[in-house]
Amino acid sequence: MLLGLGYLCLVLAAIGAVLPVMPTTVFLIVAAWAFGRANPQLRARLRAHPRFGATLRHWEDHGSISPRAKRAALLGMAAGWLMVTLVFRNLLASGLAGACLLAVAAYVLSRPSQPRAAPLPPEPVPGPR
């Protein structure tokens, strides 16, 4: 079951890499989680992928989202809200969608933009001469 979910999310992520209206990273994160439970080798391959591996590793290891990904997410949310507003022409639908998207935008913006740097080793204490 989890293996199927992983493959489904991987296919959806591939579609999202081509279509600007579909997210990619969210599906990669779910695929990595599912593969991690069902087949750790597939998860390792996903984390090592030359194109998507770094983004996935930064999220899983540090909870960070790159500035480029943040911009893409915010632009996608703004476009989604605009579509809801124009298609439904309903103040309640537009307001609910806007409130949800603002909450998600606040979360995205609250995440660090870069992985945390490894702590520096302590400086040696000078001893007596």
N, CA, C and O of each residue as an XYZ file, in Angstrom:
516
protein
N       0.818     -1.188      0.000
C       0.000      0.000      0.000
C       0.869      1.262      0.000
O       0.659      2.163     -0.812
N       1.853      1.323      0.921
C       2.722      2.499      0.978
C       3.608      2.603     -0.255
O       3.924      3.700     -0.716
N       4.005      1.448     -0.782
C       4.807      1.460     -2.006
C       3.998      2.070     -3.157
O       4.523      2.870     -3.931
N       2.730      1.691     -3.263
C       1.848      2.263     -4.287
C       1.665      3.759     -4.101
O       1.675      4.514     -5.073
N       1.495      4.194     -2.844
C       1.373      5.618     -2.558
C       2.650      6.349     -2.967
O       2.590      7.443     -3.528
N       3.795      5.749     -2.687
C       5.071      6.358     -3.064
C       5.190      6.531     -4.567
O       5.595      7.592     -5.043
N       4.840      5.493     -5.317
C       4.914      5.590     -6.776
C       3.890      6.601     -7.317
O       4.196      7.355     -8.241
N       2.693      6.619     -6.750
C       1.681      7.582     -7.180
C       2.175      9.008     -6.961
O       2.054      9.854     -7.847
N       2.726      9.270     -5.795
C       3.230     10.618     -5.503
C       4.429     10.959     -6.378
O       4.616     12.118     -6.747
N       5.233      9.972     -6.711
C       6.366     10.207     -7.605
C       5.877     10.604     -8.997
O       6.443     11.504     -9.618
N       4.833      9.941     -9.490
C       4.253     10.290    -10.791
C       3.659     11.703    -10.730
O       3.849     12.499    -11.650
N       2.942     12.010     -9.646
C       2.365     13.350     -9.509
C       3.454     14.422     -9.422
O       3.286     15.521     -9.949
N       4.568     14.105     -8.757
C       5.688     15.049     -8.684
C       6.293     15.272    -10.066
O       6.659     16.394    -10.414
N       6.397     14.196    -10.858
C       6.932     14.336    -12.223
C       6.011     15.220    -13.065
O       6.482     16.038    -13.856
N       4.712     15.055    -12.896
C       3.758     15.916    -13.612
C       3.925     17.358    -13.142
O       3.896     18.289    -13.947
N       4.098     17.532    -11.837
C       4.282     18.869    -11.282
C       5.561     19.545    -11.744
O       5.635     20.773    -11.791
N       6.575     18.747    -12.086
C       7.818     19.332    -12.591
C       7.629     19.927    -13.979
O       8.397     20.792    -14.400
N       6.603     19.460    -14.691
C       6.343     19.932    -16.055
C       5.234     20.977    -16.083
O       5.327     21.962    -16.816
N       4.192     20.770    -15.296
C       3.050     21.695    -15.285
C       3.188     22.699    -14.144
O       3.349     22.297    -12.992
N       3.129     23.978    -14.437
C       3.311     24.974    -13.378
C       2.172     25.030    -12.358
O       2.349     25.600    -11.281
N       1.014     24.456    -12.668
C      -0.109     24.527    -11.722
C      -0.097     23.377    -10.717
O      -0.946     23.327     -9.827
N       0.848     22.461    -10.848
C       0.938     21.288     -9.968
C       2.178     21.406     -9.088
O       3.260     21.708     -9.590
N       2.041     21.174     -7.793
C       3.239     21.210     -6.945
C       4.124     19.984     -7.185
O       3.639     18.935     -7.609
N       5.389     20.120     -6.918
C       6.336     19.013     -7.071
C       6.841     18.555     -5.710
O       6.791     17.370     -5.382
N       7.328     19.507     -4.926
C       8.023     19.176     -3.680
C       7.127     18.439     -2.689
O       7.577     17.498     -2.035
N       5.885     18.846     -2.571
C       4.973     18.187     -1.618
C       4.847     16.707     -1.953
O       4.882     15.859     -1.061
N       4.699     16.397     -3.237
C       4.559     15.003     -3.644
C       5.866     14.236     -3.436
O       5.840     13.051     -3.105
N       7.005     14.901     -3.626
C       8.291     14.244     -3.369
C       8.451     13.917     -1.882
O       8.958     12.855     -1.523
N       8.019     14.832     -1.032
C       8.126     14.597      0.414
C       7.260     13.409      0.823
O       7.701     12.555      1.592
N       6.043     13.352      0.318
C       5.158     12.220      0.637
C       5.727     10.923      0.056
O       5.685      9.880      0.710
N       6.257     10.983     -1.169
C       6.854      9.785     -1.776
C       8.037      9.296     -0.939
O       8.172      8.095     -0.705
N       8.890     10.211     -0.488
C      10.039      9.812      0.336
C       9.581      9.180      1.649
O      10.164      8.199      2.110
N       8.540      9.744      2.244
C       8.008      9.172      3.487
C       7.484      7.758      3.234
O       7.797      6.827      3.976
N       6.683      7.611      2.179
C       6.101      6.297      1.887
C       7.190      5.281      1.537
O       7.153      4.141      2.001
N       8.152      5.698      0.723
C       9.244      4.788      0.375
C      10.084      4.441      1.598
O      10.567      3.316      1.723
N      10.258      5.405      2.500
C      11.023      5.143      3.716
C      10.393      4.061      4.569
O      11.095      3.300      5.234
N       9.078      3.990      4.554
C       8.371      2.952      5.312
C       8.329      1.630      4.555
O       8.450      0.565      5.160
N       8.159      1.691      3.231
C       7.968      0.467      2.441
C       9.268     -0.080      1.854
O       9.450     -1.296      1.793
N      10.174      0.799      1.422
C      11.387      0.356      0.754
C      12.468      1.426      0.937
O      12.546      2.363      0.142
N      13.291      1.299      1.959
C      14.301      2.323      2.241
C      15.280      2.571      1.079
O      15.826      3.669      0.961
N      15.503      1.576      0.233
C      16.412      1.794     -0.903
C      15.821      2.813     -1.883
O      16.553      3.636     -2.432
N      14.514      2.762     -2.104
C      13.874      3.739     -2.987
C      13.949      5.141     -2.393
O      14.143      6.117     -3.117
N      13.797      5.236     -1.088
C      13.920      6.536     -0.424
C      15.333      7.077     -0.585
O      15.520      8.264     -0.852
N      16.322      6.215     -0.425
C      17.716      6.641     -0.587
C      17.979      7.103     -2.020
O      18.694      8.082     -2.234
N      17.409      6.408     -2.994
C      17.579      6.826     -4.394
C      16.932      8.184     -4.639
O      17.483      9.015     -5.362
N      15.773      8.411     -4.044
C      15.086      9.690     -4.200
C      15.908     10.817     -3.564
O      16.038     11.896     -4.142
N      16.457     10.566     -2.381
C      17.280     11.574     -1.706
C      18.585     11.845     -2.453
O      19.164     12.923     -2.313
N      19.045     10.894     -3.230
C      20.293     11.051     -3.988
C      20.052     11.577     -5.405
O      21.009     11.783     -6.150
N      18.801     11.796     -5.785
C      18.488     12.246     -7.146
C      19.203     13.569     -7.435
O      19.187     14.475     -6.602
N      19.835     13.685     -8.622
C      20.600     14.901     -8.914
C      19.753     16.179     -8.976
O      20.260     17.256     -8.663
N      18.508     16.089     -9.363
C      17.672     17.291     -9.513
C      16.868     17.611     -8.254
O      16.809     18.766     -7.832
N      16.258     16.607     -7.661
C      15.334     16.835     -6.556
C      15.883     16.434     -5.190
O      15.295     16.776     -4.164
N      16.990     15.723     -5.165
C      17.521     15.207     -3.904
C      17.880     16.278     -2.894
O      17.572     16.144     -1.710
N      18.533     17.347     -3.353
C      18.961     18.394     -2.415
C      17.758     19.058     -1.737
O      17.773     19.291     -0.529
N      16.729     19.358     -2.512
C      15.530     19.980     -1.937
C      14.906     19.067     -0.888
O      14.519     19.512      0.192
N      14.818     17.801     -1.220
C      14.234     16.827     -0.296
C      15.090     16.672      0.958
O      14.553     16.638      2.065
N      16.402     16.577      0.806
C      17.298     16.443      1.963
C      17.227     17.684      2.855
O      17.191     17.566      4.080
N      17.207     18.870      2.246
C      17.128     20.097      3.043
C      15.839     20.138      3.858
O      15.852     20.550      5.018
N      14.727     19.712      3.257
C      13.465     19.707      3.991
C      13.498     18.666      5.113
O      13.182     18.978      6.261
N      13.878     17.446      4.782
C      13.837     16.380      5.788
C      14.851     16.594      6.908
O      14.556     16.309      8.068
N      16.025     17.085      6.580
C      17.082     17.197      7.580
C      17.047     18.509      8.362
O      17.439     18.552      9.529
N      16.574     19.585      7.713
C      16.643     20.902      8.347
C      15.316     21.652      8.366
O      15.204     22.674      9.044
N      14.308     21.173      7.640
C      13.041     21.883      7.562
C      13.148     23.182      6.772
O      12.354     24.101      6.971
N      14.139     23.257      5.868
C      14.350     24.502      5.122
C      13.752     24.427      3.726
O      13.647     23.357      3.125
N      13.361     25.600      3.229
C      12.796     25.756      1.885
C      13.601     26.848      1.204
O      13.740     27.945      1.744
N      14.133     26.560      0.024
C      14.971     27.537     -0.677
C      14.163     28.782     -1.046
O      12.945     28.707     -1.206
N      14.835     29.918     -1.181
C      14.125     31.139     -1.590
C      13.392     30.969     -2.926
O      12.290     31.489     -3.099
N      13.994     30.251     -3.855
C      13.346     30.023     -5.152
C      12.049     29.226     -4.983
O      11.031     29.545     -5.597
N      12.098     28.189     -4.146
C      10.895     27.386     -3.901
C       9.832     28.203     -3.167
O       8.638     28.043     -3.423
N      10.261     29.074     -2.257
C       9.305     29.934     -1.564
C       8.603     30.856     -2.551
O       7.383     31.016     -2.505
N       9.383     31.463     -3.444
C       8.772     32.355     -4.448
C       7.775     31.589     -5.311
O       6.672     32.068     -5.574
N       8.175     30.392     -5.750
C       7.277     29.587     -6.595
C       6.002     29.238     -5.832
O       4.906     29.305     -6.389
N       6.142     28.869     -4.565
C       4.967     28.515     -3.760
C       4.042     29.711     -3.581
O       2.826     29.588     -3.724
N       4.613     30.857     -3.271
C       3.791     32.050     -3.059
C       3.106     32.492     -4.349
O       1.937     32.878     -4.332
N       3.826     32.439     -5.462
C       3.214     32.788     -6.742
C       2.100     31.804     -7.099
O       1.046     32.207     -7.591
N       2.336     30.516     -6.850
C       1.309     29.508     -7.120
C       0.071     29.711     -6.268
O      -1.054     29.563     -6.745
N       0.285     30.053     -4.995
C      -0.861     30.304     -4.113
C      -1.632     31.542     -4.546
O      -2.863     31.553     -4.521
N      -0.907     32.588     -4.943
C      -1.576     33.813     -5.401
C      -2.380     33.532     -6.669
O      -3.508     34.003     -6.814
N      -1.795     32.764     -7.584
C      -2.516     32.415     -8.822
C      -3.739     31.556     -8.506
O      -4.798     31.737     -9.107
N      -3.596     30.624     -7.570
C      -4.730     29.788     -7.172
C      -5.849     30.604     -6.556
O      -7.024     30.384     -6.849
N      -5.478     31.552     -5.696
C      -6.499     32.405     -5.087
C      -7.203     33.252     -6.149
O      -8.422     33.422     -6.109
N      -6.432     33.778     -7.090
C      -7.009     34.583     -8.159
C      -7.991     33.757     -8.995
O      -9.057     34.239     -9.376
N      -7.611     32.501     -9.274
C      -8.510     31.627    -10.041
C      -9.796     31.358     -9.279
O     -10.882     31.410     -9.858
N      -9.687     31.071     -7.991
C     -10.889     30.836     -7.177
C     -11.776     32.072     -7.184
O     -12.994     31.975     -7.336
N     -11.159     33.225     -7.021
C     -11.916     34.478     -6.980
C     -12.626     34.739     -8.305
O     -13.795     35.126     -8.318
N     -11.927     34.529     -9.419
C     -12.517     34.810    -10.732
C     -13.541     33.765    -11.153
O     -14.552     34.105    -11.766
N     -13.294     32.498    -10.832
C     -14.192     31.424    -11.270
C     -15.475     31.415    -10.441
O     -16.574     31.348    -10.993
N     -15.337     31.484     -9.121
C     -16.520     31.364     -8.270
C     -17.251     32.684     -8.085
O     -18.470     32.691     -7.909
N     -16.548     33.777     -8.121
C     -17.161     35.097     -7.928
C     -18.060     35.113     -6.689
O     -19.183     35.616     -6.696
N     -17.498     34.532     -5.629
C     -18.235     34.404     -4.380
C     -17.324     34.911     -3.269
O     -16.217     34.404     -3.088
N     -17.787     35.900     -2.534
C     -16.976     36.512     -1.494
C     -16.574     35.496     -0.418
O     -15.439     35.515      0.058
N     -17.495     34.618     -0.039
C     -17.195     33.622      0.988
C     -16.121     32.646      0.504
O     -15.158     32.382      1.224
N     -16.278     32.109     -0.706
C     -15.279     31.169     -1.251
C     -13.925     31.844     -1.383
O     -12.901     31.257     -1.035
N     -13.913     33.060     -1.877
C     -12.667     33.801     -2.036
C     -12.020     34.084     -0.681
O     -10.805     33.966     -0.528
N     -12.831     34.452      0.287
C     -12.315     34.735      1.627
C     -11.769     33.499      2.315
O     -10.705     33.553      2.932
N     -12.488     32.379      2.216
C     -12.004     31.133      2.833
C     -10.713     30.661      2.173
O      -9.757     30.288      2.853
N     -10.697     30.682      0.842
C      -9.481     30.273      0.126
C      -8.322     31.198      0.494
O      -7.208     30.737      0.740
N      -8.587     32.496      0.529
C      -7.542     33.454      0.874
C      -7.009     33.253      2.282
O      -5.802     33.343      2.507
N      -7.897     32.982      3.230
C      -7.461     32.757      4.610
C      -6.592     31.510      4.721
O      -5.559     31.527      5.389
N      -7.008     30.431      4.068
C      -6.210     29.196      4.088
C      -4.849     29.422      3.430
O      -3.820     28.991      3.951
N      -4.853     30.097      2.290
C      -3.596     30.336      1.582
C      -2.679     31.273      2.356
O      -1.459     31.113      2.314
N      -3.245     32.244      3.059
C      -2.422     33.117      3.898
C      -1.768     32.338      5.039
O      -0.614     32.588      5.384
N      -2.504     31.400      5.619
C      -1.934     30.581      6.685
C      -0.789     29.716      6.151
O       0.257     29.595      6.790
N      -0.993     29.123      4.987
C       0.064     28.299      4.383
C       1.251     29.180      3.996
O       2.401     28.786      4.189
N       0.986     30.356      3.459
C       2.069     31.278      3.082
C       2.883     31.679      4.310
O       4.110     31.757      4.246
N       2.208     31.930      5.416
C       2.921     32.288      6.648
C       3.826     31.141      7.092
O       4.953     31.370      7.532
N       3.334     29.911      6.978
C       4.156     28.760      7.345
C       5.370     28.648      6.425
O       6.492     28.463      6.895
N       5.145     28.761      5.113
C       6.248     28.663      4.151
C       7.299     29.734      4.450
O       8.497     29.450      4.461
N       6.846     30.955      4.689
C       7.785     32.042      4.958
C       8.494     31.886      6.302
O       9.583     32.430      6.488
N       7.901     31.161      7.229
C       8.527     30.974      8.544
C       9.650     29.942      8.521
O      10.454     29.888      9.451
N       9.714     29.133      7.484
C      10.754     28.108      7.394
C      12.088     28.747      7.040
O      12.118     29.740      6.314
N      13.194     28.196      7.539
C      14.499     28.756      7.161
C      14.730     28.616      5.656
O      14.237     27.683      5.023
N      15.491     29.564      5.096
C      15.766     29.536      3.654
C      16.987     28.692      3.305
O      17.139     28.261      2.163
N      17.826     28.465      4.252
C      19.037     27.667      4.022
C      19.140     26.615      5.124
O      18.663     26.827      6.239
N      19.768     25.478      4.805
C      20.010     24.501      5.874
C      20.888     25.133      6.949
O      21.762     25.949      6.658
N      20.643     24.746      8.168
C      21.465     25.246      9.263
C      22.901     24.776      9.067
O      23.153     23.627      8.705
N      23.817     25.672      9.309
C      25.229     25.312      9.203
C      25.603     24.433     10.390
O      25.047     24.559     11.481
N      26.543     23.554     10.151
C      27.026     22.701     11.241
C      27.686     23.595     12.281
O      28.375     24.551     11.925
N      27.486     23.301     13.549
C      28.101     24.144     14.575
C      29.626     24.067     14.489
O      30.204     23.021     14.193
N      30.241     25.191     14.755
C      31.696     25.231     14.741
C      32.239     24.472     15.947
O      31.642     24.500     17.023
N      33.369     23.795     15.765
C      33.942     23.109     16.928
C      34.440     24.150     17.928
O      34.839     25.248     17.538
N      34.419     23.812     19.202
C      34.865     24.779     20.204
C      36.349     25.097     20.003
O      37.132     24.241     19.590
N      36.712     26.332     20.301
C      38.109     26.728     20.171
C      38.898     26.092     21.301
O      38.417     25.986     22.429
N      40.119     25.670     20.984
C      40.919     25.062     22.053
C      41.280     26.109     23.112
O      41.548     27.270     22.804
N      41.276     25.669     24.324
C      41.621     26.544     25.445
C      43.143     26.547     25.570
O      43.766     25.494     25.705
N      43.730     27.736     25.523
C      45.194     27.753     25.644
C      45.608     27.288     27.038
O      45.040     27.698     28.051
N      46.600     26.434     27.053
C      47.099     25.905     28.319
C      48.280     26.710     28.816
O      48.762     27.608     28.125
N      48.740     26.399     29.992
C      49.913     27.114     30.533
C      51.151     26.805     29.683
O      51.285     25.711     29.134
N      52.032     27.766     29.589
C      53.238     27.568     28.784
C      54.351     27.112     29.617
O      55.451     26.891     29.110
